[in-house]
């Protein structure tokens, strides 16, 4: 089954790459600066957080002496949250956005999640590259620990993509799912310690927020970038298992509803 899926993806690699390119063309269509916005937007975010929280508000993290500690804390959380949010959002709308392709063309449906993942990875790569340059300039880049990001990114990708495609199937039959998702992601963002440190909260709320899978994932990444410490991967074991269960569930939900999806569209 896996070998057949991989063969299908390889055979349709040009179709996938053209879909990724089409995503960017549509995103910057009729824009004077075009793809330059993919650099301008994240660069402005880094500058704003650095200027406001580091120089104006003089915000500090407990136990972190670095001048840019709080700015790095926020940026590292927001960058990886943005990657997760894009996977979930695009996964939720993938069938509706590609309705014409699903009706007119015959292609392996596995191409759709790969397209979503690659598009999100390209966007993430641009933002992360700018963030890395900022860290290098300020002398805060974790050279010895940066490879630990890879397994965390794999877990985050499986989690976000699986959740997005479960919601994507539901969104075909219940269009309110797509509308509700934006609200849920807003609450979920603030229920994840990205803007604030977890330890400033009362103990009962800390225990509740630690049940959030993104708290563990984002916290592990902030540990690398802010504290320059290695990740305790045993902390990620529960999230990894949960992500794999969610992945299996997404396959089951899709296979059970595959025929009805085309008819509903």
ABEGO torsion letter per residue (X at the ends): XAAAAAAAAAAAAAAAAAAAAAAAAAAABGBAAEAAAAAAAAAAAAAAAAAAAAAAAGBBBBGBABAAAAAAAAAAAAAAAAAAAAAAAAAAAAAAAAAAAAAABBBBAAAAAAAAAAAAAAAAAAAAAAAAAAAAAAGABBAAAAAAAAAAAAAAAAAAAAAAAAAAAAAAABAAAAAAAAAAAAAAAAABBAABBAAABBAAAAAAAAABAAAAAAAAAAAAAAAGBBBBAAAAAAAAAAAAAAAAAAAAAAAAAAAAAAAAX
